[in-house]
Amino acid sequence: MLLAIKKIGRRYRHFQDAVKSRIAPKLKTAHDPLHLRVADFKTSDTLFIMGSGASILDLPNEAWQAIRAADSMGINFWLYHDHVPTWYTCEVPRNPEYAASLMTLLKLRKNDYRNTCLLLKDVTKLDERCPHWTSEFPLGDMNHIYTLFMLGVRGRTAGSLRFFLRWYRRLGYFRRNEMLWGLPMKRATIFMAMSFALMAGYRRIVLCGVDLSNPDYFYHHPKYVGNGMPAPPELQRSSQALAETFTKHGLKFRQMPNPAVHITIDPALNPLPMDEIIHAFNEEVLKPEGVELFVALPSSKLYPRISALYEPLKRSE
């Protein structure tokens, strides 16, 4: 454990140096991007985490009224949606075309997101994933941008993950804090978002568009195509195309992937699926901390183990 702490210390200093020398000088505001004061943005005890699953199209009016009345966090390509969240977090994609699309979206939504707190992760990977970021950095125009250091969570199996989560909780890894500089991370951004919700002091978390039951995304609906927006990431409908797309950008598959399932639960990529990771975090950390976790709709793969709050709206194609 001591060795792990030392490694984190070295990694954080490298991260801190990168932010101070390369990110901070590009910001138009004078705030310190390394230290986020939660109270500057938090207005509610409930956080709606807005994923990009196709069930976003099925949220009823009742759900949208609740989302607008509370705090919300958009993830990655949430920028295609009209709803402007309280928080927005992104990582630059491995695919250079998708990275370019994300940067274009940020430019287009800059004015809409002027009061949103933007949380940037994987700062040290910007050179690799977005080679032109030193000369073209639309994030610098955002009024409220902060950087968060990713704290790795151990566990290669469901059992070992639960063991480490219990220990991390006892050691204060997920302790609430008014000033956030880093967040625990396991595999996908949704884990980071839940860690953020807990550590920022939210008492109720609602996962919207975190479907995991299919590979479809809301932004492929015709209403989000065109209108001056860049083309969204493509859906790969064959195992071969999916494997070629991901292996080209550094991901290794244990077997041929299945394009009919969400990539985060496909054992071809990782034997520990994202739904099991979410359940483990909920049962070993959130519940003991008194934080409630819900899914918005019963179409999520996480249901019924995690309760749903709403019935789906009948979608009009």
Steps between C-alpha positions, in 0.01 A plus 500: 500500500787738583655431159167578334479831687852592386410419138189715523713782639738487204219475249313788658807725494542423129131577444522819707803623306323433168193698608700795636731528200269407213133536599487795740672747260231432238207583727332837463390506864733527798374207711722209601396201284656255748263575788125480448280657767180296483280761670557742210277283279305249710137604559322173581532172692411306184728449201369367168788344305424536130645215294458471124291182476202502264254487793557876540241525221251317727520723807151630586419863573491418871864396485605814313323720754696328779830527306454873445410555867814320627868480403614296202826381345549444127761251380713518182269530196210626711578829323267393218202537736315826562502465878787696654621326818645639822816297446659359188787254483690365204803306396653547156420185296776274366358532150635828349180555299287468812740728687463761226119468518509552877710815463264632230202435726669688783551799271136492388361468854741745666239770562236252616746353752633831634363427851573126498794364696716298260711219646785383278661162560802329343691825457827315443350322197416817307821493296426147381127535438472858381833601340382852411374587848787738571384727217129411498364470852131603516489390864706806586203719407278336760429712806530215750745223414665276756731202469462183706764242575390139454562269797504139382277241669639148520315172441501273194208283611168588661619351830835678511338829392256479791788424738692809387191723500434410865859582591505821297185616677647423844818687409302808398557466124144621432480759778282804434698815443410858415822529297547223242829433319466131407242225459510119517464344155424147379480431125231748387404864554174397666699368799681832530165682483358292786818554703463872438135496612591328827804717576315821407236421762200394290259273688309370198641395161288424194660336195337613175596346167729249673335214313778238459231278342581601141762699304262777385541871578246781504703722267454258207132593489422710186415806715868525603652451156597809300397850610864609485610235749794269421426139413469290819718194565394217272334180615695191391256225408743212441754327724778554249433873461476545877825313562685695229375834635610438856824310439614782273486729804675278749228280653563127515224241470505158663264367231289643219268769639122484477356814334155421642605576858642810664880503477540542879325171578656297217735237651708528182641825637498434874380206713363743760189661345396854580163401644674286764734789579203735552319249720815447707549875548135542596496212750846543651531880504185698421254310718730491805549876455122555495487606134208378285563385143225470238469450126255724317333223298451123535658443155845532661690175548553613860126453571344344710802466727498880500150650516358711217324831564296548183305319232624559142336746267369336183757600242389655169743412222 
